[in-house]
Amino acid sequence: MQTIKQYLNQLVSQALGKVADISAANANVITASRPEFGDYQANGIMAIAKQMKTNPRELAIRVVAELDTVNEPLVASFKIAGPGFININLNSKALCERANLIRQENNPLISTAEQPSTIVIDFSSPNLAKEMHVGHLRGTIIGDCLARVLETKGHRIIRQNHVGDWGTQFGMLIAYLQEVSADTEELPTRLADLETFYRAAKERFDSDPSFAESARQSVVKLQSGDSVYLDIWKQFIEESLSHCEAIYSRLNVTLSRSDLCAESFYNKELEDIVNKLDNISLITVSDGAKCVFLPEFSGKDGTPLPTIIQKSDGGYLYATTDLAAARYRYQKLEADRALYVVDARQSLHFQQVFAVARKAEFVGPSLSLEHIAYGTMMGADGKPFKTRSGGIVKLKELLDEGVKRAFDLVTEKNPQLDETLRRQIAERTGIAAIKYADLSKNRTSDYIFEWSSMLSFDGNTAPYLMYAYARIRSILNKHEVKDNNYSITLLSSNEERNLLLKILQLSEIVDAVAADCYPNQLCNYLYELAGIFMRFYEACPILQAEGEVKISRLALAAFTAEALAQGLDLLGIEPLEQM
Ligand code: ARG
């Protein structure tokens, strides 16, 4: 089923095209920017009038006359406003019919794309030498949300966890391991705290040149395929991955082993990448390193900026691997879109990789390469989030603290609840609160991480939405509303009508997120939806109502719960039936 917006856009565009005698007219129908403009408005008349050098209001009059001949059941009225807008009011009965069709015929509330495409989403992608830290939160959950959204739209999604599992840090770790213990059996216990292990190794590396040298030799051994070194390396990777998986599972993130496509996967391709670039004369040697200079990249003073492809010692770089990955995504995975959900500080890297990949035709024009950049999570001091002593905060510690705070809150609110239940509620809400606080911010901005606001039951937070959901469920349970057996038939008040229209618009918001990749749009929508429900609930008694009114309102409440649950699920948040 098309969304209302798509349907109206098609309807008005056709009429506009006919009247203006142009084939591809876009009426640009949007949700009305103010209630007094109706439900939707068409903004595209003025642009076409300008193109035709005609009076926009007159054109709008002719378009509306054309639309009025159709007698469209979904629309109650088309009205001309201002210089040539068309305000559109929908027919309430038709809205009910649409809703009941979705509920009873098992049509999805979120419509699927007419043309499914193949979309690669590169997200989370931590470096495996260390444990995941707070800096990995955003990429992991924004990527997961986009994967869920695009999958729900019916696209074929290929998740790619492009973990950093290769490079000099592993030489350092292996050398350090050999120094502290010759016994590889001991490895798992040694690595239980990967972060401390990494830090100790790094300290040795920075302070002792002879250790640094043996670290470098370890890298050479590893990269030349020495089986002893490879074996230790694999154990590091294994240990580190199990840390990541524990985090993914707690975060309810849809990443599994089969989504892993590590940097080392591309090792065998790197030489070929360099040769191909060389063959088409894109390589310039600068200070012994092989570089690509493209005219569009230059520094502040105008000096050309290189994309370094191979170091003078023969080592390959992050960009080399990314070129191989882009080619793989285009040629082998046959992607139409490749989304890279990565920190905004890597913007230049991706601009360069994308440009070189296109220039060298590693990817064709049919592939859209998109850096889905996100900003930094900041502490209260406005600097990147750190521990009190300025250290890196492990993601696990952050989640633990969120859950602990949620537990204290639940205990304060509901001391009589069984402790196991309080712990379950705390695990869900604590983690949901952290996720939601992040997803609800515009992803490109930095944001200040603040415990008190994210755990609040008021405002645009996970606890507020989860509570709204649980509240509706408890109303429905009292009335034994099962499944979809009740119809929405009456929209006698504004509150009922606003609520129904809002629910039906979920699909439009999901379309927007699928196109632009801003999960905060979905959060804002859910927050508004919950607010509109609360106003409905205050204005339209359900308990005291009778007959058809009661049934229609119960059905509307059930439909709200469905929309909330689906929206939260797209954010990777599981609501609770009871809170
Ligand atoms: N491992 C990288 C980092 O931690 C992120 C990788 C992102 N994906 C990519 N294809 N470069 O910064």
Residues whose N, C-alpha, C, O or C-beta is under 5 A from the ligand:
A	BS01	LIG	D122 S125 P126 N127 H162 V163 G164 V342
